[in-house]
Amino acid sequence: MANLKRNMIELVKDVKEGEVVTEKYWTPVFIPMSVVYEAMDLSETAESGKVKERDLFDQFMDFIATKVYKDQFTKQELMDGLHAPDAIQTLQDQILFVAQGQQTDETQAFLNIKKRG
């Protein structure tokens, strides 16, 4: 079990003189199966279409901040730190990581560089 998968999210912390200041956050080393069940429930809720889209994204952000990243950042910091054109995809990628173990290409590339050196 030494090779546990992790995921990353990069949030914008500030914009200074046109330069974006970001911070990367990593999922904990271990995410319990109960969190997978919650991700599956969120995915089913999304597919059902019974919840307003805004409410669904609020649930996604709360889940990601509190359950997936264990309060390393707040829901508000997540909301404010995502670039609008990429935000929905980023949230979906985080849910997919928990539900199915899928890492983003960016995370895989970063981990490969980190392993080499």
C-alpha positions in Angstrom: 0.0 0.0 0.0 3.1 2.2 -0.2 2.1 3.7 -3.6 -1.1 5.5 -2.6 -2.5 7.9 -5.2 -2.7 11.6 -4.4 -4.2 14.6 -6.2 -3.4 18.3 -6.3 -5.4 21.5 -6.8 -3.8 24.8 -7.5 -5.6 27.9 -6.3 -5.0 31.6 -7.0 -4.1 33.4 -3.8 -3.5 36.9 -5.3 -2.8 38.8 -8.5 0.0 41.4 -8.1 0.9 43.7 -11.0 -0.6 41.2 -13.5 1.3 38.2 -12.0 -0.8 35.4 -10.6 0.3 34.1 -7.2 -0.9 30.5 -6.7 -0.6 27.8 -4.1 -0.7 24.0 -4.6 -2.5 21.7 -2.2 -2.2 18.0 -2.0 -4.8 15.5 -0.9 -4.0 13.6 2.3 -1.9 10.4 1.9 -5.0 8.4 2.8 -8.6 9.0 1.8 -11.1 6.5 3.4 -13.6 4.6 1.4 -16.4 6.5 3.0 -15.3 9.6 1.1 -15.6 7.6 -2.1 -19.2 6.8 -1.2 -19.9 10.5 -0.7 -18.3 11.3 -4.1 -20.5 8.7 -5.7 -23.6 10.2 -4.1 -22.6 13.6 -5.4 -22.1 12.2 -8.9 -25.5 10.6 -8.8 -27.1 13.8 -7.6 -25.4 15.7 -10.5 -26.7 13.2 -13.0 -30.2 13.2 -11.6 -30.8 16.8 -12.5 -33.0 17.2 -9.4 -30.7 19.8 -7.8 -30.1 23.4 -9.0 -26.7 23.7 -10.6 -25.6 26.4 -8.2 -26.6 24.2 -5.2 -24.7 21.3 -6.7 -21.5 23.3 -7.1 -21.8 24.5 -3.5 -22.0 20.8 -2.4 -19.0 20.0 -4.6 -16.9 22.9 -3.2 -17.8 22.0 0.4 -17.0 18.3 -0.2 -13.7 19.1 -1.8 -12.6 21.6 0.8 -13.6 19.6 3.9 -13.5 15.9 2.9 -11.0 15.7 0.1 -8.4 18.2 1.2 -9.2 18.1 4.9 -9.7 21.8 5.5 -6.4 22.9 4.0 -8.4 25.8 2.5 -12.0 26.9 3.0 -14.9 26.6 0.6 -14.7 30.4 0.0 -10.9 30.2 -0.7 -11.7 27.4 -3.2 -14.4 29.5 -4.9 -12.2 32.6 -5.0 -9.1 30.7 -6.1 -10.5 29.0 -9.2 -10.2 30.7 -12.6 -13.7 31.0 -13.8 -13.3 29.3 -17.3 -11.7 26.2 -15.7 -13.6 26.1 -12.4 -16.3 23.6 -13.3 -13.9 21.2 -14.9 -11.5 21.5 -12.0 -14.3 20.6 -9.5 -15.4 17.7 -11.7 -11.8 16.4 -11.9 -11.5 16.5 -8.1 -14.7 14.5 -7.7 -13.6 12.0 -10.3 -10.3 11.5 -8.6 -12.0 10.5 -5.4 -14.8 8.4 -7.1 -12.6 6.6 -9.6 -8.9 7.4 -8.8 -8.4 9.5 -12.0 -5.6 12.0 -11.7 -5.3 15.0 -13.9 -2.5 15.1 -16.5 -1.0 18.1 -14.7 -0.9 16.2 -11.4 0.7 13.1 -13.0 3.3 15.3 -14.7 4.1 17.1 -11.5 4.5 13.8 -9.6 6.7 12.4 -12.3 9.0 15.4 -12.0 9.0 15.1 -8.2 9.9 11.4 -8.3 12.9 12.1 -10.7 14.4 14.7 -8.7 
